Amino acid sequence: GLVVDGRTLNIIFQGGLEKKFLALTKHCRSVLCCRSTPLQKSMVVKLVRRELKVMTLSIGDGANDVSMIQAADVGIGISGQEGMQAVMASDFAISRFKHLKKLLLVHGHWCYARLAKMVIYFFYKNVSYVNLLFWYQFFCGFSGSTMIDYWQMIFFNLFFTSLPPLLFGVLDRHVSAETLLVLPELYKIGQ
């Protein structure tokens, strides 16, 4: 592991040592930045995103973590004794740090699977609707007349766009939470 304090981060960013710092951190299993300013925290996140081209996740519990949470791809705020600023700036909020495992492994997996199915569903819905309009144009001699009334088209989109996402969001859990917590490698299968 590597522990870096705020003064060392200041030397790294002002001295142009970012690439050497990243090269060193690649050899470590964990890197801990302590006693750093909010600006330094966000600069570390931006450096990792820019140079390594990876997705970043930041976790914070106070006002000093807001810039770091906003700089990351995914921000998680922990509601606690330091206030609600981190929660208000984050994408997800949890009450305790121990809930992070379930948020990532269980709810992250379910959300990933649901989104993948919904993208396929929306392509299917739109292809079927456009296919219907395409064949109707042959029937009406390409006159440009409308096949469906305006209110029926709104109902079609409302019914087929709102109901399935609600059903998928509530009912679709193809793997149980206990299984996902025991086997975290199941998250990679969908990718």
N, CA and C atoms as a LAMMPS dump frame, in Angstrom:
ITEM: TIMESTEP
0
ITEM: NUMBER OF ATOMS
573
ITEM: BOX BOUNDS ff ff ff
-5.0000000000000000e+02 5.0000000000000000e+02
-5.0000000000000000e+02 5.0000000000000000e+02
-5.0000000000000000e+02 5.0000000000000000e+02
ITEM: ATOMS id mol type element x y z
1 1 1 N 0.813 -1.183 0
2 1 2 C 0 0 0
3 1 3 C 0.857 1.246 0
4 2 1 N 0.233 2.34 -0.359
5 2 2 C 0.906 3.631 -0.414
6 2 3 C 0.054 4.651 0.325
7 3 1 N 0.695 5.408 1.24
8 3 2 C 0.019 6.466 1.973
9 3 3 C 0.661 7.789 1.57
10 4 1 N -0.167 8.716 1.08
11 4 2 C 0.312 10.012 0.617
12 4 3 C -0.447 11.084 1.381
13 5 1 N 0.293 12.048 1.939
14 5 2 C -0.373 13.132 2.654
15 5 3 C -0.539 14.34 1.743
16 6 1 N -1.183 15.377 2.252
17 6 2 C -1.489 16.555 1.458
18 6 3 C -0.255 17.313 1
19 7 1 N 0.765 17.395 1.84
20 7 2 C 1.988 18.108 1.448
21 7 3 C 2.69 17.39 0.302
22 8 1 N 2.69 16.071 0.334
23 8 2 C 3.305 15.309 -0.756
24 8 3 C 2.514 15.481 -2.049
25 9 1 N 1.187 15.481 -1.954
26 9 2 C 0.361 15.716 -3.141
27 9 3 C 0.622 17.101 -3.727
28 10 1 N 0.833 18.073 -2.856
29 10 2 C 1.146 19.424 -3.31
30 10 3 C 2.45 19.438 -4.111
31 11 1 N 3.469 18.733 -3.646
32 11 2 C 4.751 18.635 -4.354
33 11 3 C 4.57 17.912 -5.69
34 12 1 N 3.763 16.864 -5.692
35 12 2 C 3.535 16.084 -6.92
36 12 3 C 2.857 16.94 -7.982
37 13 1 N 1.795 17.674 -7.598
38 13 2 C 1.047 18.45 -8.586
39 13 3 C 1.792 19.712 -9.033
40 14 1 N 2.542 20.324 -8.144
41 14 2 C 3.268 21.535 -8.529
42 14 3 C 4.57 21.217 -9.26
43 15 1 N 5.138 20.06 -9.001
44 15 2 C 6.411 19.704 -9.618
45 15 3 C 6.277 18.939 -10.92
46 16 1 N 5.071 18.691 -11.369
47 16 2 C 4.879 17.958 -12.619
48 16 3 C 5.241 16.49 -12.516
49 17 1 N 5.007 15.901 -11.357
50 17 2 C 5.365 14.498 -11.123
51 17 3 C 4.156 13.572 -11.214
52 18 1 N 3.121 13.988 -11.912
53 18 2 C 1.892 13.196 -11.963
54 18 3 C 2.103 11.825 -12.602
55 19 1 N 2.845 11.774 -13.68
56 19 2 C 3.059 10.492 -14.382
57 19 3 C 3.866 9.526 -13.521
58 20 1 N 4.86 10.037 -12.811
59 20 2 C 5.653 9.179 -11.914
60 20 3 C 4.803 8.692 -10.738
61 21 1 N 3.935 9.569 -10.249
62 21 2 C 3.029 9.194 -9.168
63 21 3 C 2.091 8.078 -9.618
64 22 1 N 1.533 8.204 -10.824
65 22 2 C 0.649 7.158 -11.343
66 22 3 C 1.398 5.864 -11.596
67 23 1 N 2.632 5.957 -12.075
68 23 2 C 3.429 4.749 -12.299
69 23 3 C 3.681 4.022 -10.978
70 24 1 N 3.914 4.775 -9.909
71 24 2 C 4.119 4.169 -8.597
72 24 3 C 2.829 3.549 -8.072
73 25 1 N 1.707 4.242 -8.262
74 25 2 C 0.439 3.725 -7.736
75 25 3 C -0.04 2.478 -8.461
76 26 1 N 0.395 2.28 -9.705
77 26 2 C 0.004 1.071 -10.439
78 26 3 C 0.578 -0.189 -9.81
79 27 1 N 1.656 -0.049 -9.059
80 27 2 C 2.296 -1.201 -8.422
81 27 3 C 1.741 -1.466 -7.023
82 28 1 N 0.807 -0.655 -6.566
83 28 2 C 0.256 -0.797 -5.221
84 28 3 C -1.144 -1.387 -5.274
85 29 1 N -1.455 -2.153 -4.27
86 29 2 C -2.811 -2.704 -4.172
87 29 3 C -3.795 -1.666 -3.677
88 30 1 N -3.342 -0.755 -2.821
89 30 2 C -4.211 0.315 -2.334
90 30 3 C -3.39 1.582 -2.141
91 31 1 N -4.056 2.708 -2.399
92 31 2 C -3.436 4.019 -2.236
93 31 3 C -4.356 4.847 -1.359
94 32 1 N -3.801 5.44 -0.3
95 32 2 C -4.574 6.224 0.64
96 32 3 C -4.03 7.641 0.663
97 33 1 N -4.899 8.604 0.386
98 33 2 C -4.531 10.016 0.455
99 33 3 C -5.154 10.591 1.721
100 34 1 N -4.315 11.048 2.633
101 34 2 C -4.814 11.576 3.906
102 34 3 C -4.344 13.006 4.095
103 35 1 N -5.047 13.743 4.935
104 35 2 C -4.722 15.131 5.246
105 35 3 C -4.574 15.976 3.981
106 36 1 N -5.512 15.797 3.055
107 36 2 C -5.455 16.531 1.801
108 36 3 C -6.632 17.496 1.71
109 37 1 N -6.464 18.521 0.915
110 37 2 C -7.513 19.529 0.738
111 37 3 C -8.552 19.021 -0.26
112 38 1 N -9.736 19.628 -0.274
113 38 2 C -10.748 19.215 -1.256
114 38 3 C -10.271 19.352 -2.698
115 39 1 N -9.487 20.378 -2.981
116 39 2 C -8.965 20.557 -4.331
117 39 3 C -8.006 19.429 -4.707
118 40 1 N -7.167 19.017 -3.763
119 40 2 C -6.236 17.918 -4.033
120 40 3 C -6.975 16.614 -4.275
121 41 1 N -8.034 16.383 -3.532
122 41 2 C -8.826 15.163 -3.729
123 41 3 C -9.413 15.114 -5.135
124 42 1 N -9.991 16.221 -5.565
125 42 2 C -10.578 16.233 -6.899
126 42 3 C -9.499 16.156 -7.968
127 43 1 N -8.33 16.723 -7.731
128 43 2 C -7.237 16.645 -8.707
129 43 3 C -6.731 15.224 -8.872
130 44 1 N -6.694 14.461 -7.785
131 44 2 C -6.281 13.054 -7.87
132 44 3 C -7.286 12.265 -8.705
133 45 1 N -8.568 12.498 -8.475
134 45 2 C -9.601 11.793 -9.239
135 45 3 C -9.519 12.167 -10.718
136 46 1 N -9.369 13.443 -11.006
137 46 2 C -9.262 13.89 -12.401
138 46 3 C -8.002 13.327 -13.068
139 47 1 N -6.91 13.243 -12.316
140 47 2 C -5.669 12.687 -12.858
141 47 3 C -5.847 11.224 -13.235
142 48 1 N -6.467 10.469 -12.368
143 48 2 C -6.687 9.047 -12.643
144 48 3 C -7.619 8.876 -13.842
145 49 1 N -8.688 9.661 -13.909
146 49 2 C -9.608 9.57 -15.052
147 49 3 C -8.926 9.927 -16.359
148 50 1 N -8.136 10.998 -16.336
149 50 2 C -7.524 11.494 -17.565
150 50 3 C -6.396 10.602 -18.064
151 51 1 N -5.519 10.189 -17.182
152 51 2 C -4.326 9.452 -17.606
153 51 3 C -4.576 7.951 -17.78
154 52 1 N -5.32 7.354 -16.867
155 52 2 C -5.543 5.904 -16.933
156 52 3 C -6.774 5.539 -17.75
157 53 1 N -7.618 6.532 -18.034
158 53 2 C -8.839 6.317 -18.818
159 53 3 C -9.697 5.195 -18.234
160 54 1 N -9.962 5.302 -16.941
161 54 2 C -10.78 4.332 -16.233
162 54 3 C -11.984 5.053 -15.631
163 55 1 N -12.961 4.28 -15.218
164 55 2 C -14.114 4.835 -14.535
165 55 3 C -13.769 4.967 -13.054
166 56 1 N -14.099 6.12 -12.481
167 56 2 C -13.75 6.383 -11.088
168 56 3 C -14.997 6.448 -10.221
169 57 1 N -14.819 6.085 -8.962
170 57 2 C -15.867 6.148 -7.96
171 57 3 C -15.291 6.85 -6.747
172 58 1 N -15.989 7.854 -6.25
173 58 2 C -15.539 8.581 -5.063
174 58 3 C -16.585 8.448 -3.969
175 59 1 N -16.084 8.308 -2.745
176 59 2 C -16.954 8.151 -1.585
177 59 3 C -16.577 9.223 -0.579
178 60 1 N -17.561 9.942 -0.089
179 60 2 C -17.283 10.966 0.899
180 60 3 C -18.434 11.142 1.855
181 61 1 N -18.126 11.797 2.99
182 61 2 C -19.161 11.963 4.007
183 61 3 C -19.326 13.398 4.475
184 62 1 N -18.579 14.328 3.91
185 62 2 C -18.681 15.704 4.386
186 62 3 C -18.55 16.712 3.279
187 63 1 N -18.596 17.988 3.669
188 63 2 C -18.527 19.076 2.7
189 63 3 C -17.173 19.118 1.995
190 64 1 N -16.128 18.654 2.657
191 64 2 C -14.805 18.679 2.034
192 64 3 C -14.646 17.61 0.947
193 65 1 N -15.601 16.727 0.792
194 65 2 C -15.542 15.678 -0.228
195 65 3 C -16.398 15.984 -1.452
196 66 1 N -17.087 17.102 -1.474
197 66 2 C -18.026 17.413 -2.547
198 66 3 C -17.323 17.525 -3.895
199 67 1 N -16.205 18.244 -3.95
200 67 2 C -15.516 18.409 -5.243
201 67 3 C -14.979 17.082 -5.758
202 68 1 N -14.537 16.203 -4.865
203 68 2 C -14.056 14.881 -5.265
204 68 3 C -15.208 14.032 -5.799
205 69 1 N -16.35 14.096 -5.156
206 69 2 C -17.524 13.328 -5.589
207 69 3 C -17.995 13.807 -6.955
208 70 1 N -17.98 15.108 -7.169
209 70 2 C -18.435 15.649 -8.449
210 70 3 C -17.434 15.398 -9.568
211 71 1 N -16.155 15.223 -9.244
212 71 2 C -15.136 14.967 -10.27
213 71 3 C -15.165 13.518 -10.752
214 72 1 N -15.705 12.623 -9.954
215 72 2 C -15.712 11.199 -10.301
216 72 3 C -16.881 10.874 -11.231
217 73 1 N -16.771 9.705 -11.881
218 73 2 C -17.868 9.24 -12.722
219 73 3 C -19.078 8.872 -11.881
220 74 1 N -18.832 8.221 -10.762
221 74 2 C -19.897 7.832 -9.837
222 74 3 C -19.523 8.363 -8.466
223 75 1 N -20.431 9.097 -7.861
224 75 2 C -20.195 9.639 -6.533
225 75 3 C -21.15 9.047 -5.528
226 76 1 N -20.599 8.664 -4.382
227 76 2 C -21.407 8.081 -3.312
228 76 3 C -21.225 8.932 -2.068
229 77 1 N -22.332 9.396 -1.526
230 77 2 C -22.305 10.186 -0.309
231 77 3 C -22.783 9.362 0.867
232 78 1 N -22.074 9.5 1.971
233 78 2 C -22.452 8.8 3.199
234 78 3 C -23.068 9.826 4.14
235 79 1 N -24.323 9.625 4.484
236 79 2 C -24.986 10.556 5.4
237 79 3 C -24.523 10.222 6.815
238 80 1 N -24.163 11.263 7.536
239 80 2 C -23.65 11.015 8.876
240 80 3 C -23.535 12.276 9.681
241 81 1 N -22.52 12.301 10.526
242 81 2 C -22.359 13.379 11.482
243 81 3 C -21.846 14.674 10.85
244 82 1 N -21.198 14.591 9.693
245 82 2 C -20.606 15.782 9.093
246 82 3 C -21.581 16.572 8.245
247 83 1 N -22.806 16.163 8.138
248 83 2 C -23.789 16.913 7.371
249 83 3 C -24.224 16.175 6.123
250 84 1 N -25.016 16.881 5.311
251 84 2 C -25.618 16.268 4.14
252 84 3 C -25.065 16.812 2.821
253 85 1 N -23.986 17.599 2.862
254 85 2 C -23.464 18.184 1.629
255 85 3 C -22.988 17.111 0.665
256 86 1 N -22.292 16.098 1.141
257 86 2 C -21.792 15.026 0.274
258 86 3 C -22.953 14.233 -0.32
259 87 1 N -23.987 14.01 0.455
260 87 2 C -25.156 13.268 -0.032
261 87 3 C -25.866 14.062 -1.122
262 88 1 N -25.982 15.364 -0.939
263 88 2 C -26.669 16.206 -1.922
264 88 3 C -25.902 16.289 -3.239
265 89 1 N -24.582 16.152 -3.197
266 89 2 C -23.762 16.252 -4.411
267 89 3 C -23.524 14.902 -5.078
268 90 1 N -23.96 13.83 -4.468
269 90 2 C -23.612 12.491 -4.955
270 90 3 C -24.688 11.908 -5.862
271 91 1 N -24.304 10.83 -6.549
272 91 2 C -25.247 10.086 -7.374
273 91 3 C -26.057 9.107 -6.532
274 92 1 N -25.41 8.524 -5.534
275 92 2 C -26.051 7.563 -4.638
276 92 3 C -25.744 7.95 -3.205
277 93 1 N -26.657 7.646 -2.318
278 93 2 C -26.464 7.941 -0.905
279 93 3 C -26.668 6.669 -0.092
280 94 1 N -25.783 6.454 0.854
281 94 2 C -25.906 5.325 1.774
282 94 3 C -25.769 5.856 3.192
283 95 1 N -26.291 5.112 4.151
284 95 2 C -26.251 5.59 5.53
285 95 3 C -24.976 5.172 6.251
286 96 1 N -24.395 4.051 5.846
287 96 2 C -23.154 3.579 6.469
288 96 3 C -22.236 3.006 5.402
289 97 1 N -20.948 3.014 5.702
290 97 2 C -19.957 2.53 4.745
291 97 3 C -20.127 1.036 4.479
292 98 1 N -20.665 0.293 5.422
293 98 2 C -20.832 -1.15 5.24
294 98 3 C -21.861 -1.487 4.159
295 99 1 N -22.722 -0.531 3.795
296 99 2 C -23.721 -0.76 2.75
297 99 3 C -23.146 -0.625 1.345
298 100 1 N -21.89 -0.221 1.222
299 100 2 C -21.271 -0.032 -0.083
300 100 3 C -21.179 -1.34 -0.86
301 101 1 N -20.863 -2.428 -0.18
302 101 2 C -20.742 -3.724 -0.848
303 101 3 C -22.057 -4.127 -1.501
304 102 1 N -23.151 -3.977 -0.778
305 102 2 C -24.453 -4.345 -1.33
306 102 3 C -24.862 -3.39 -2.455
307 103 1 N -24.541 -2.11 -2.315
308 103 2 C -24.87 -1.147 -3.367
309 103 3 C -24.166 -1.501 -4.671
310 104 1 N -22.895 -1.826 -4.598
311 104 2 C -22.134 -2.113 -5.811
312 104 3 C -22.432 -3.49 -6.378
313 105 1 N -22.366 -4.513 -5.546
314 105 2 C -22.47 -5.878 -6.047
315 105 3 C -23.898 -6.319 -6.347
316 106 1 N -24.85 -5.897 -5.544
317 106 2 C -26.233 -6.356 -5.74
318 106 3 C -27.011 -5.37 -6.615
319 107 1 N -27.157 -4.154 -6.127
320 107 2 C -27.972 -3.189 -6.865
321 107 3 C -27.291 -2.771 -8.167
322 108 1 N -25.966 -2.722 -8.178
323 108 2 C -25.248 -2.418 -9.41
324 108 3 C -25.46 -3.486 -10.466
325 109 1 N -25.409 -4.75 -10.059
326 109 2 C -25.638 -5.859 -10.996
327 109 3 C -27.06 -5.848 -11.535
328 110 1 N -28.018 -5.674 -10.631
329 110 2 C -29.418 -5.64 -11.064
330 110 3 C -29.665 -4.472 -12.013
331 111 1 N -29.135 -3.307 -11.703
332 111 2 C -29.336 -2.128 -12.55
333 111 3 C -28.697 -2.343 -13.914
334 112 1 N -27.51 -2.924 -13.942
335 112 2 C -26.815 -3.187 -15.204
336 112 3 C -27.631 -4.142 -16.079
337 113 1 N -28.141 -5.204 -15.486
338 113 2 C -28.93 -6.181 -16.239
339 113 3 C -30.249 -5.569 -16.717
340 114 1 N -30.893 -4.777 -15.877
341 114 2 C -32.163 -4.149 -16.265
342 114 3 C -31.962 -3.165 -17.411
343 115 1 N -30.923 -2.371 -17.332
344 115 2 C -30.664 -1.396 -18.398
345 115 3 C -30.36 -2.08 -19.724
346 116 1 N -29.605 -3.167 -19.671
347 116 2 C -29.294 -3.897 -20.902
348 116 3 C -30.566 -4.453 -21.538
349 117 1 N -31.456 -5.005 -20.732
350 117 2 C -32.714 -5.529 -21.265
351 117 3 C -33.612 -4.415 -21.789
352 118 1 N -33.618 -3.272 -21.12
353 118 2 C -34.475 -2.179 -21.552
354 118 3 C -33.984 -1.558 -22.858
355 119 1 N -32.684 -1.505 -23.075
356 119 2 C -32.177 -0.988 -24.349
357 119 3 C -32.634 -1.876 -25.495
358 120 1 N -32.543 -3.176 -25.311
359 120 2 C -33.012 -4.118 -26.334
360 120 3 C -34.516 -3.973 -26.544
361 121 1 N -35.258 -3.795 -25.464
362 121 2 C -36.705 -3.626 -25.564
363 121 3 C -37.069 -2.372 -26.356
364 122 1 N -36.401 -1.261 -26.082
365 122 2 C -36.727 -0.024 -26.795
366 122 3 C -36.382 -0.123 -28.274
367 123 1 N -35.301 -0.807 -28.61
368 123 2 C -35.018 -1.034 -30.034
369 123 3 C -36.138 -1.851 -30.67
370 124 1 N -36.58 -2.899 -29.984
371 124 2 C -37.661 -3.742 -30.501
372 124 3 C -38.938 -2.932 -30.689
373 125 1 N -39.295 -2.115 -29.715
374 125 2 C -40.508 -1.307 -29.782
375 125 3 C -40.452 -0.347 -30.959
376 126 1 N -39.345 0.326 -31.124
377 126 2 C -39.233 1.308 -32.209
378 126 3 C -39.153 0.644 -33.579
379 127 1 N -38.467 -0.485 -33.679
380 127 2 C -38.401 -1.194 -34.957
381 127 3 C -39.782 -1.703 -35.354
382 128 1 N -40.537 -2.223 -34.414
383 128 2 C -41.879 -2.72 -34.756
384 128 3 C -42.792 -1.575 -35.19
385 129 1 N -42.684 -0.432 -34.541
386 129 2 C -43.524 0.701 -34.909
387 129 3 C -43.141 1.256 -36.288
388 130 1 N -41.859 1.428 -36.539
389 130 2 C -41.411 1.95 -37.832
390 130 3 C -41.696 0.951 -38.939
391 131 1 N -41.574 -0.328 -38.67
392 131 2 C -41.881 -1.363 -39.656
393 131 3 C -43.353 -1.289 -40.069
394 132 1 N -44.216 -1.05 -39.108
395 132 2 C -45.637 -0.9 -39.392
396 132 3 C -45.888 0.292 -40.303
397 133 1 N -45.236 1.421 -40.019
398 133 2 C -45.394 2.609 -40.867
399 133 3 C -44.806 2.384 -42.261
400 134 1 N -43.705 1.667 -42.332
401 134 2 C -43.059 1.399 -43.622
402 134 3 C -43.981 0.609 -44.54
403 135 1 N -44.578 -0.469 -44.037
404 135 2 C -45.455 -1.293 -44.878
405 135 3 C -46.764 -0.589 -45.192
406 136 1 N -47.197 0.305 -44.329
407 136 2 C -48.413 1.078 -44.605
408 136 3 C -48.204 2.013 -45.805
409 137 1 N -46.997 2.531 -45.972
410 137 2 C -46.725 3.422 -47.095
411 137 3 C -46.906 2.699 -48.434
412 138 1 N -46.605 1.414 -48.493
413 138 2 C -46.87 0.644 -49.714
414 138 3 C -48.374 0.515 -49.951
415 139 1 N -49.135 0.354 -48.874
416 139 2 C -50.571 0.193 -48.969
417 139 3 C -51.252 1.473 -49.461
418 140 1 N -50.791 2.628 -48.969
419 140 2 C -51.446 3.889 -49.334
420 140 3 C -50.788 4.578 -50.524
421 141 1 N -49.832 3.937 -51.168
422 141 2 C -49.217 4.491 -52.365
423 141 3 C -48.289 5.66 -52.088
424 142 1 N -47.644 5.662 -50.95
425 142 2 C -46.69 6.704 -50.56
426 142 3 C -47.302 8.104 -50.609
427 143 1 N -48.56 8.196 -50.191
428 143 2 C -49.261 9.48 -50.226
429 143 3 C -48.926 10.364 -49.025
430 144 1 N -48.357 9.808 -48.018
431 144 2 C -48.037 10.588 -46.822
432 144 3 C -49.18 10.674 -45.841
433 145 1 N -50.242 9.931 -46.056
434 145 2 C -51.368 9.958 -45.122
435 145 3 C -50.968 9.253 -43.827
436 146 1 N -51.592 9.67 -42.745
437 146 2 C -51.265 9.084 -41.446
438 146 3 C -52.074 7.826 -41.221
439 147 1 N -51.413 6.851 -40.705
440 147 2 C -52.067 5.575 -40.451
441 147 3 C -52.745 5.585 -39.088
442 148 1 N -52.149 6.258 -38.149
443 148 2 C -52.623 6.235 -36.77
444 148 3 C -52.956 7.658 -36.34
445 149 1 N -54.065 7.812 -35.631
446 149 2 C -54.405 9.124 -35.087
447 149 3 C -53.353 9.543 -34.064
448 150 1 N -53.298 10.834 -33.863
449 150 2 C -52.286 11.397 -32.977
450 150 3 C -52.449 10.882 -31.548
451 151 1 N -53.68 10.812 -31.055
452 151 2 C -53.893 10.363 -29.678
453 151 3 C -53.566 8.878 -29.523
454 152 1 N -53.768 8.082 -30.578
455 152 2 C -53.402 6.666 -30.501
456 152 3 C -51.881 6.488 -30.48
457 153 1 N -51.164 7.335 -31.212
458 153 2 C -49.711 7.263 -31.204
459 153 3 C -49.17 7.635 -29.818
460 154 1 N -49.77 8.639 -29.19
461 154 2 C -49.356 9.012 -27.827
462 154 3 C -49.63 7.871 -26.866
463 155 1 N -50.802 7.246 -26.99
464 155 2 C -51.132 6.122 -26.116
465 155 3 C -50.167 4.959 -26.327
466 156 1 N -49.818 4.678 -27.584
467 156 2 C -48.876 3.599 -27.89
468 156 3 C -47.53 3.852 -27.198
469 157 1 N -46.997 5.051 -27.365
470 157 2 C -45.717 5.36 -26.744
471 157 3 C -45.81 5.406 -25.224
472 158 1 N -46.898 5.925 -24.703
473 158 2 C -47.061 5.993 -23.253
474 158 3 C -47.175 4.596 -22.652
475 159 1 N -47.985 3.756 -23.252
476 159 2 C -48.192 2.422 -22.71
477 159 3 C -46.946 1.555 -22.842
478 160 1 N -46.327 1.557 -24.015
479 160 2 C -45.192 0.68 -24.253
480 160 3 C -43.861 1.273 -23.778
481 161 1 N -43.864 2.509 -23.317
482 161 2 C -42.631 3.101 -22.816
483 161 3 C -42.644 3.249 -21.303
484 162 1 N -43.807 3.312 -20.691
485 162 2 C -43.843 3.516 -19.247
486 162 3 C -44.077 2.23 -18.463
487 163 1 N -44.924 1.366 -18.95
488 163 2 C -45.26 0.164 -18.185
489 163 3 C -44.107 -0.841 -18.091
490 164 1 N -43.447 -1.225 -19.17
491 164 2 C -42.349 -2.194 -19.043
492 164 3 C -41.18 -1.738 -18.16
493 165 1 N -40.734 -0.464 -18.233
494 165 2 C -39.671 -0.081 -17.293
495 165 3 C -40.094 -0.197 -15.836
496 166 1 N -41.354 0.123 -15.543
497 166 2 C -41.826 -0.031 -14.171
498 166 3 C -41.83 -1.498 -13.741
499 167 1 N -42.307 -2.37 -14.624
500 167 2 C -42.334 -3.798 -14.29
501 167 3 C -40.921 -4.359 -14.141
502 168 1 N -40.029 -3.998 -15.068
503 168 2 C -38.642 -4.461 -14.953
504 168 3 C -37.997 -3.932 -13.682
505 169 1 N -38.259 -2.67 -13.357
506 169 2 C -37.651 -2.071 -12.173
507 169 3 C -38.087 -2.719 -10.875
508 170 1 N -39.314 -3.193 -10.829
509 170 2 C -39.84 -3.784 -9.593
510 170 3 C -39.616 -5.288 -9.529
511 171 1 N -39.797 -5.979 -10.647
512 171 2 C -39.855 -7.439 -10.607
513 171 3 C -38.601 -8.171 -11.086
514 172 1 N -37.755 -7.544 -11.888
515 172 2 C -36.652 -8.267 -12.519
516 172 3 C -35.455 -8.406 -11.588
517 173 1 N -35.293 -9.586 -11.037
518 173 2 C -34.142 -9.943 -10.21
519 173 3 C -33.78 -11.381 -10.552
520 174 1 N -32.979 -11.529 -11.592
521 174 2 C -32.698 -12.873 -12.103
522 174 3 C -31.731 -13.653 -11.211
523 175 1 N -30.987 -12.97 -10.34
524 175 2 C -30.096 -13.634 -9.383
525 175 3 C -30.384 -13.031 -8.009
526 176 1 N -30.42 -13.857 -6.992
527 176 2 C -30.746 -13.356 -5.658
528 176 3 C -29.602 -12.526 -5.087
529 177 1 N -29.941 -11.688 -4.129
530 177 2 C -28.945 -10.814 -3.501
531 177 3 C -27.886 -11.625 -2.774
532 178 1 N -28.284 -12.708 -2.15
533 178 2 C -27.325 -13.541 -1.417
534 178 3 C -26.298 -14.154 -2.354
535 179 1 N -26.749 -14.602 -3.522
536 179 2 C -25.835 -15.197 -4.502
537 179 3 C -24.858 -14.156 -5.03
538 180 1 N -25.34 -12.948 -5.285
539 180 2 C -24.471 -11.898 -5.792
540 180 3 C -23.427 -11.476 -4.76
541 181 1 N -23.782 -11.502 -3.491
542 181 2 C -22.806 -11.149 -2.457
543 181 3 C -21.75 -12.237 -2.285
544 182 1 N -22.138 -13.486 -2.476
545 182 2 C -21.187 -14.592 -2.342
546 182 3 C -20.288 -14.697 -3.571
547 183 1 N -20.838 -14.448 -4.758
548 183 2 C -20.089 -14.572 -6.012
549 183 3 C -20 -13.221 -6.722
550 184 1 N -19.083 -12.336 -6.317
551 184 2 C -19 -11.02 -6.966
552 184 3 C -18.556 -11.075 -8.423
553 185 1 N -17.97 -12.184 -8.863
554 185 2 C -17.531 -12.297 -10.26
555 185 3 C -18.702 -12.389 -11.233
556 186 1 N -19.932 -12.573 -10.737
557 186 2 C -21.108 -12.585 -11.609
558 186 3 C -21.334 -11.234 -12.276
559 187 1 N -20.782 -10.153 -11.697
560 187 2 C -20.947 -8.831 -12.282
561 187 3 C -20.24 -8.745 -13.639
562 188 1 N -19.16 -9.478 -13.816
563 188 2 C -18.391 -9.413 -15.069
564 188 3 C -19.063 -10.155 -16.201
565 189 1 N -19.953 -11.086 -15.912
566 189 2 C -20.59 -11.897 -16.955
567 189 3 C -21.409 -11.014 -17.891
568 190 1 N -22.153 -10.063 -17.354
569 190 2 C -22.97 -9.202 -18.183
570 190 3 C -22.16 -8.286 -19.083
571 191 1 N -20.982 -7.93 -18.645
572 191 2 C -20.162 -7.025 -19.444
573 191 3 C -19.652 -7.726 -20.687
